[in-house]
Amino acid sequence: MAQKAALDDWDRLYLFYERASRAFYLHKRRAQALKHCATIKPVLRKLASQHKSSISVQTAAALFWHVRGDLNRAMRHRESEISLLRTCRRLSPHGLEHVLKLC
């Protein structure tokens, strides 16, 4: 039987976002989303300290704090995410869609 490859921190972050956003926004299951938050906290903290200007990190952090009920923190991360997207749009000669394909 083939062995599964270990997930790196970025894979864990993307998986968290997929699962938690589906549970929280689509199915309205906050308790399930909170379980995902508990598992991602150390990974999110590590990536945030190393990659503060990552759109993906800011997006996941906004969801993390929204699920946990801290709307002020969630809004700060959402504002940071929007600011990074505006910067990318301004700097990219091909437009924001091109930049997002690279993320």
Phi and psi in radians as a Rosetta constraint file:
Dihedral C 1 N 2 CA 2 C 2 CIRCULARHARMONIC -1.251 0.35
Dihedral N 2 CA 2 C 2 N 3 CIRCULARHARMONIC 2.447 0.35
Dihedral C 2 N 3 CA 3 C 3 CIRCULARHARMONIC -1.567 0.35
Dihedral N 3 CA 3 C 3 N 4 CIRCULARHARMONIC 2.419 0.35
Dihedral C 3 N 4 CA 4 C 4 CIRCULARHARMONIC -1.254 0.35
Dihedral N 4 CA 4 C 4 N 5 CIRCULARHARMONIC 2.467 0.35
Dihedral C 4 N 5 CA 5 C 5 CIRCULARHARMONIC -1.262 0.35
Dihedral N 5 CA 5 C 5 N 6 CIRCULARHARMONIC 2.485 0.35
Dihedral C 5 N 6 CA 6 C 6 CIRCULARHARMONIC -1.184 0.35
Dihedral N 6 CA 6 C 6 N 7 CIRCULARHARMONIC 2.477 0.35
Dihedral C 6 N 7 CA 7 C 7 CIRCULARHARMONIC -1.414 0.35
Dihedral N 7 CA 7 C 7 N 8 CIRCULARHARMONIC 2.423 0.35
Dihedral C 7 N 8 CA 8 C 8 CIRCULARHARMONIC -1.546 0.35
Dihedral N 8 CA 8 C 8 N 9 CIRCULARHARMONIC 3.096 0.35
Dihedral C 8 N 9 CA 9 C 9 CIRCULARHARMONIC -1.056 0.35
Dihedral N 9 CA 9 C 9 N 10 CIRCULARHARMONIC -0.668 0.35
Dihedral C 9 N 10 CA 10 C 10 CIRCULARHARMONIC -1.164 0.35
Dihedral N 10 CA 10 C 10 N 11 CIRCULARHARMONIC -0.718 0.35
Dihedral C 10 N 11 CA 11 C 11 CIRCULARHARMONIC -1.083 0.35
Dihedral N 11 CA 11 C 11 N 12 CIRCULARHARMONIC -0.726 0.35
Dihedral C 11 N 12 CA 12 C 12 CIRCULARHARMONIC -1.097 0.35
Dihedral N 12 CA 12 C 12 N 13 CIRCULARHARMONIC -0.691 0.35
Dihedral C 12 N 13 CA 13 C 13 CIRCULARHARMONIC -1.111 0.35
Dihedral N 13 CA 13 C 13 N 14 CIRCULARHARMONIC -0.810 0.35
Dihedral C 13 N 14 CA 14 C 14 CIRCULARHARMONIC -1.133 0.35
Dihedral N 14 CA 14 C 14 N 15 CIRCULARHARMONIC -0.703 0.35
Dihedral C 14 N 15 CA 15 C 15 CIRCULARHARMONIC -1.122 0.35
Dihedral N 15 CA 15 C 15 N 16 CIRCULARHARMONIC -0.742 0.35
Dihedral C 15 N 16 CA 16 C 16 CIRCULARHARMONIC -0.993 0.35
Dihedral N 16 CA 16 C 16 N 17 CIRCULARHARMONIC -0.851 0.35
Dihedral C 16 N 17 CA 17 C 17 CIRCULARHARMONIC -1.056 0.35
Dihedral N 17 CA 17 C 17 N 18 CIRCULARHARMONIC -0.789 0.35
Dihedral C 17 N 18 CA 18 C 18 CIRCULARHARMONIC -1.051 0.35
Dihedral N 18 CA 18 C 18 N 19 CIRCULARHARMONIC -0.871 0.35
Dihedral C 18 N 19 CA 19 C 19 CIRCULARHARMONIC -1.233 0.35
Dihedral N 19 CA 19 C 19 N 20 CIRCULARHARMONIC -0.813 0.35
Dihedral C 19 N 20 CA 20 C 20 CIRCULARHARMONIC -1.195 0.35
Dihedral N 20 CA 20 C 20 N 21 CIRCULARHARMONIC -0.718 0.35
Dihedral C 20 N 21 CA 21 C 21 CIRCULARHARMONIC -1.172 0.35
Dihedral N 21 CA 21 C 21 N 22 CIRCULARHARMONIC -0.670 0.35
Dihedral C 21 N 22 CA 22 C 22 CIRCULARHARMONIC -1.124 0.35
Dihedral N 22 CA 22 C 22 N 23 CIRCULARHARMONIC -0.789 0.35
Dihedral C 22 N 23 CA 23 C 23 CIRCULARHARMONIC -1.130 0.35
Dihedral N 23 CA 23 C 23 N 24 CIRCULARHARMONIC -0.787 0.35
Dihedral C 23 N 24 CA 24 C 24 CIRCULARHARMONIC -1.361 0.35
Dihedral N 24 CA 24 C 24 N 25 CIRCULARHARMONIC -0.872 0.35
Dihedral C 24 N 25 CA 25 C 25 CIRCULARHARMONIC -1.515 0.35
Dihedral N 25 CA 25 C 25 N 26 CIRCULARHARMONIC -0.768 0.35
Dihedral C 25 N 26 CA 26 C 26 CIRCULARHARMONIC -1.417 0.35
Dihedral N 26 CA 26 C 26 N 27 CIRCULARHARMONIC -0.861 0.35
Dihedral C 26 N 27 CA 27 C 27 CIRCULARHARMONIC -1.712 0.35
Dihedral N 27 CA 27 C 27 N 28 CIRCULARHARMONIC -0.094 0.35
Dihedral C 27 N 28 CA 28 C 28 CIRCULARHARMONIC 1.004 0.35
Dihedral N 28 CA 28 C 28 N 29 CIRCULARHARMONIC 0.688 0.35
Dihedral C 28 N 29 CA 29 C 29 CIRCULARHARMONIC -1.931 0.35
Dihedral N 29 CA 29 C 29 N 30 CIRCULARHARMONIC 1.460 0.35
Dihedral C 29 N 30 CA 30 C 30 CIRCULARHARMONIC -1.105 0.35
Dihedral N 30 CA 30 C 30 N 31 CIRCULARHARMONIC -0.695 0.35
Dihedral C 30 N 31 CA 31 C 31 CIRCULARHARMONIC -1.051 0.35
Dihedral N 31 CA 31 C 31 N 32 CIRCULARHARMONIC -0.708 0.35
Dihedral C 31 N 32 CA 32 C 32 CIRCULARHARMONIC -1.179 0.35
Dihedral N 32 CA 32 C 32 N 33 CIRCULARHARMONIC -0.729 0.35
Dihedral C 32 N 33 CA 33 C 33 CIRCULARHARMONIC -1.114 0.35
Dihedral N 33 CA 33 C 33 N 34 CIRCULARHARMONIC -0.649 0.35
Dihedral C 33 N 34 CA 34 C 34 CIRCULARHARMONIC -1.096 0.35
Dihedral N 34 CA 34 C 34 N 35 CIRCULARHARMONIC -0.595 0.35
Dihedral C 34 N 35 CA 35 C 35 CIRCULARHARMONIC -1.102 0.35
Dihedral N 35 CA 35 C 35 N 36 CIRCULARHARMONIC -0.687 0.35
Dihedral C 35 N 36 CA 36 C 36 CIRCULARHARMONIC -1.161 0.35
Dihedral N 36 CA 36 C 36 N 37 CIRCULARHARMONIC -0.642 0.35
Dihedral C 36 N 37 CA 37 C 37 CIRCULARHARMONIC -1.077 0.35
Dihedral N 37 CA 37 C 37 N 38 CIRCULARHARMONIC -0.693 0.35
Dihedral C 37 N 38 CA 38 C 38 CIRCULARHARMONIC -1.096 0.35
Dihedral N 38 CA 38 C 38 N 39 CIRCULARHARMONIC -0.629 0.35
Dihedral C 38 N 39 CA 39 C 39 CIRCULARHARMONIC -1.396 0.35
Dihedral N 39 CA 39 C 39 N 40 CIRCULARHARMONIC -0.443 0.35
Dihedral C 39 N 40 CA 40 C 40 CIRCULARHARMONIC -1.620 0.35
Dihedral N 40 CA 40 C 40 N 41 CIRCULARHARMONIC -0.251 0.35
Dihedral C 40 N 41 CA 41 C 41 CIRCULARHARMONIC -0.897 0.35
Dihedral N 41 CA 41 C 41 N 42 CIRCULARHARMONIC -0.891 0.35
Dihedral C 41 N 42 CA 42 C 42 CIRCULARHARMONIC -1.135 0.35
Dihedral N 42 CA 42 C 42 N 43 CIRCULARHARMONIC -0.625 0.35
Dihedral C 42 N 43 CA 43 C 43 CIRCULARHARMONIC -1.187 0.35
Dihedral N 43 CA 43 C 43 N 44 CIRCULARHARMONIC -0.772 0.35
Dihedral C 43 N 44 CA 44 C 44 CIRCULARHARMONIC -1.095 0.35
Dihedral N 44 CA 44 C 44 N 45 CIRCULARHARMONIC -0.736 0.35
Dihedral C 44 N 45 CA 45 C 45 CIRCULARHARMONIC -1.068 0.35
Dihedral N 45 CA 45 C 45 N 46 CIRCULARHARMONIC -0.761 0.35
Dihedral C 45 N 46 CA 46 C 46 CIRCULARHARMONIC -1.125 0.35
Dihedral N 46 CA 46 C 46 N 47 CIRCULARHARMONIC -0.856 0.35
Dihedral C 46 N 47 CA 47 C 47 CIRCULARHARMONIC -1.153 0.35
Dihedral N 47 CA 47 C 47 N 48 CIRCULARHARMONIC -0.657 0.35
Dihedral C 47 N 48 CA 48 C 48 CIRCULARHARMONIC -1.130 0.35
Dihedral N 48 CA 48 C 48 N 49 CIRCULARHARMONIC -0.628 0.35
Dihedral C 48 N 49 CA 49 C 49 CIRCULARHARMONIC -1.261 0.35
Dihedral N 49 CA 49 C 49 N 50 CIRCULARHARMONIC -0.494 0.35
Dihedral C 49 N 50 CA 50 C 50 CIRCULARHARMONIC -1.664 0.35
Dihedral N 50 CA 50 C 50 N 51 CIRCULARHARMONIC -0.460 0.35
Dihedral C 50 N 51 CA 51 C 51 CIRCULARHARMONIC -2.381 0.35
Dihedral N 51 CA 51 C 51 N 52 CIRCULARHARMONIC 1.029 0.35
Dihedral C 51 N 52 CA 52 C 52 CIRCULARHARMONIC -1.049 0.35
Dihedral N 52 CA 52 C 52 N 53 CIRCULARHARMONIC -0.529 0.35
Dihedral C 52 N 53 CA 53 C 53 CIRCULARHARMONIC -1.681 0.35
Dihedral N 53 CA 53 C 53 N 54 CIRCULARHARMONIC 0.475 0.35
Dihedral C 53 N 54 CA 54 C 54 CIRCULARHARMONIC -1.595 0.35
Dihedral N 54 CA 54 C 54 N 55 CIRCULARHARMONIC 2.225 0.35
Dihedral C 54 N 55 CA 55 C 55 CIRCULARHARMONIC -1.073 0.35
Dihedral N 55 CA 55 C 55 N 56 CIRCULARHARMONIC -0.729 0.35
Dihedral C 55 N 56 CA 56 C 56 CIRCULARHARMONIC -1.086 0.35
Dihedral N 56 CA 56 C 56 N 57 CIRCULARHARMONIC -0.714 0.35
Dihedral C 56 N 57 CA 57 C 57 CIRCULARHARMONIC -1.141 0.35
Dihedral N 57 CA 57 C 57 N 58 CIRCULARHARMONIC -0.766 0.35
Dihedral C 57 N 58 CA 58 C 58 CIRCULARHARMONIC -1.141 0.35
Dihedral N 58 CA 58 C 58 N 59 CIRCULARHARMONIC -0.666 0.35
Dihedral C 58 N 59 CA 59 C 59 CIRCULARHARMONIC -1.115 0.35
Dihedral N 59 CA 59 C 59 N 60 CIRCULARHARMONIC -0.821 0.35
Dihedral C 59 N 60 CA 60 C 60 CIRCULARHARMONIC -1.151 0.35
Dihedral N 60 CA 60 C 60 N 61 CIRCULARHARMONIC -0.677 0.35
Dihedral C 60 N 61 CA 61 C 61 CIRCULARHARMONIC -1.137 0.35
Dihedral N 61 CA 61 C 61 N 62 CIRCULARHARMONIC -0.675 0.35
Dihedral C 61 N 62 CA 62 C 62 CIRCULARHARMONIC -1.080 0.35
Dihedral N 62 CA 62 C 62 N 63 CIRCULARHARMONIC -0.767 0.35
Dihedral C 62 N 63 CA 63 C 63 CIRCULARHARMONIC -1.131 0.35
Dihedral N 63 CA 63 C 63 N 64 CIRCULARHARMONIC -0.774 0.35
Dihedral C 63 N 64 CA 64 C 64 CIRCULARHARMONIC -0.937 0.35
Dihedral N 64 CA 64 C 64 N 65 CIRCULARHARMONIC -0.898 0.35
Dihedral C 64 N 65 CA 65 C 65 CIRCULARHARMONIC -1.269 0.35
Dihedral N 65 CA 65 C 65 N 66 CIRCULARHARMONIC -0.545 0.35
Dihedral C 65 N 66 CA 66 C 66 CIRCULARHARMONIC -1.114 0.35
Dihedral N 66 CA 66 C 66 N 67 CIRCULARHARMONIC -0.836 0.35
Dihedral C 66 N 67 CA 67 C 67 CIRCULARHARMONIC -1.050 0.35
Dihedral N 67 CA 67 C 67 N 68 CIRCULARHARMONIC -0.698 0.35
Dihedral C 67 N 68 CA 68 C 68 CIRCULARHARMONIC -1.344 0.35
Dihedral N 68 CA 68 C 68 N 69 CIRCULARHARMONIC -0.139 0.35
Dihedral C 68 N 69 CA 69 C 69 CIRCULARHARMONIC 1.619 0.35
Dihedral N 69 CA 69 C 69 N 70 CIRCULARHARMONIC 0.118 0.35
Dihedral C 69 N 70 CA 70 C 70 CIRCULARHARMONIC -1.683 0.35
Dihedral N 70 CA 70 C 70 N 71 CIRCULARHARMONIC 1.503 0.35
Dihedral C 70 N 71 CA 71 C 71 CIRCULARHARMONIC -1.211 0.35
Dihedral N 71 CA 71 C 71 N 72 CIRCULARHARMONIC -0.522 0.35
Dihedral C 71 N 72 CA 72 C 72 CIRCULARHARMONIC -1.104 0.35
Dihedral N 72 CA 72 C 72 N 73 CIRCULARHARMONIC -0.818 0.35
Dihedral C 72 N 73 CA 73 C 73 CIRCULARHARMONIC -1.146 0.35
Dihedral N 73 CA 73 C 73 N 74 CIRCULARHARMONIC -0.707 0.35
Dihedral C 73 N 74 CA 74 C 74 CIRCULARHARMONIC -1.040 0.35
Dihedral N 74 CA 74 C 74 N 75 CIRCULARHARMONIC -0.760 0.35
Dihedral C 74 N 75 CA 75 C 75 CIRCULARHARMONIC -1.154 0.35
Dihedral N 75 CA 75 C 75 N 76 CIRCULARHARMONIC -0.672 0.35
Dihedral C 75 N 76 CA 76 C 76 CIRCULARHARMONIC -1.059 0.35
Dihedral N 76 CA 76 C 76 N 77 CIRCULARHARMONIC -0.749 0.35
Dihedral C 76 N 77 CA 77 C 77 CIRCULARHARMONIC -1.209 0.35
Dihedral N 77 CA 77 C 77 N 78 CIRCULARHARMONIC -0.638 0.35
Dihedral C 77 N 78 CA 78 C 78 CIRCULARHARMONIC -1.143 0.35
Dihedral N 78 CA 78 C 78 N 79 CIRCULARHARMONIC -0.712 0.35
Dihedral C 78 N 79 CA 79 C 79 CIRCULARHARMONIC -1.121 0.35
Dihedral N 79 CA 79 C 79 N 80 CIRCULARHARMONIC -0.688 0.35
Dihedral C 79 N 80 CA 80 C 80 CIRCULARHARMONIC -1.138 0.35
Dihedral N 80 CA 80 C 80 N 81 CIRCULARHARMONIC -0.720 0.35
Dihedral C 80 N 81 CA 81 C 81 CIRCULARHARMONIC -1.037 0.35
Dihedral N 81 CA 81 C 81 N 82 CIRCULARHARMONIC -0.814 0.35
Dihedral C 81 N 82 CA 82 C 82 CIRCULARHARMONIC -1.107 0.35
Dihedral N 82 CA 82 C 82 N 83 CIRCULARHARMONIC -0.725 0.35
Dihedral C 82 N 83 CA 83 C 83 CIRCULARHARMONIC -1.071 0.35
Dihedral N 83 CA 83 C 83 N 84 CIRCULARHARMONIC -0.749 0.35
Dihedral C 83 N 84 CA 84 C 84 CIRCULARHARMONIC -1.138 0.35
Dihedral N 84 CA 84 C 84 N 85 CIRCULARHARMONIC -0.690 0.35
Dihedral C 84 N 85 CA 85 C 85 CIRCULARHARMONIC -1.118 0.35
Dihedral N 85 CA 85 C 85 N 86 CIRCULARHARMONIC -0.694 0.35
Dihedral C 85 N 86 CA 86 C 86 CIRCULARHARMONIC -1.128 0.35
Dihedral N 86 CA 86 C 86 N 87 CIRCULARHARMONIC -0.696 0.35
Dihedral C 86 N 87 CA 87 C 87 CIRCULARHARMONIC -1.093 0.35
Dihedral N 87 CA 87 C 87 N 88 CIRCULARHARMONIC -0.790 0.35
Dihedral C 87 N 88 CA 88 C 88 CIRCULARHARMONIC -1.063 0.35
Dihedral N 88 CA 88 C 88 N 89 CIRCULARHARMONIC -0.746 0.35
Dihedral C 88 N 89 CA 89 C 89 CIRCULARHARMONIC -1.095 0.35
Dihedral N 89 CA 89 C 89 N 90 CIRCULARHARMONIC -0.719 0.35
Dihedral C 89 N 90 CA 90 C 90 CIRCULARHARMONIC -1.191 0.35
Dihedral N 90 CA 90 C 90 N 91 CIRCULARHARMONIC -0.632 0.35
Dihedral C 90 N 91 CA 91 C 91 CIRCULARHARMONIC -1.501 0.35
Dihedral N 91 CA 91 C 91 N 92 CIRCULARHARMONIC -0.383 0.35
Dihedral C 91 N 92 CA 92 C 92 CIRCULARHARMONIC -1.521 0.35
Dihedral N 92 CA 92 C 92 N 93 CIRCULARHARMONIC 2.164 0.35
Dihedral C 92 N 93 CA 93 C 93 CIRCULARHARMONIC -1.269 0.35
Dihedral N 93 CA 93 C 93 N 94 CIRCULARHARMONIC -0.262 0.35
Dihedral C 93 N 94 CA 94 C 94 CIRCULARHARMONIC -1.762 0.35
Dihedral N 94 CA 94 C 94 N 95 CIRCULARHARMONIC -0.003 0.35
Dihedral C 94 N 95 CA 95 C 95 CIRCULARHARMONIC 1.659 0.35
Dihedral N 95 CA 95 C 95 N 96 CIRCULARHARMONIC 2.902 0.35
Dihedral C 95 N 96 CA 96 C 96 CIRCULARHARMONIC -1.116 0.35
Dihedral N 96 CA 96 C 96 N 97 CIRCULARHARMONIC -0.645 0.35
Dihedral C 96 N 97 CA 97 C 97 CIRCULARHARMONIC -1.025 0.35
Dihedral N 97 CA 97 C 97 N 98 CIRCULARHARMONIC -0.694 0.35
Dihedral C 97 N 98 CA 98 C 98 CIRCULARHARMONIC -1.105 0.35
Dihedral N 98 CA 98 C 98 N 99 CIRCULARHARMONIC -0.752 0.35
Dihedral C 98 N 99 CA 99 C 99 CIRCULARHARMONIC -1.130 0.35
Dihedral N 99 CA 99 C 99 N 100 CIRCULARHARMONIC -0.769 0.35
Dihedral C 99 N 100 CA 100 C 100 CIRCULARHARMONIC -1.145 0.35
Dihedral N 100 CA 100 C 100 N 101 CIRCULARHARMONIC -0.507 0.35
Dihedral C 100 N 101 CA 101 C 101 CIRCULARHARMONIC -1.150 0.35
Dihedral N 101 CA 101 C 101 N 102 CIRCULARHARMONIC -0.496 0.35
Dihedral C 101 N 102 CA 102 C 102 CIRCULARHARMONIC -1.425 0.35
Dihedral N 102 CA 102 C 102 N 103 CIRCULARHARMONIC -0.350 0.35
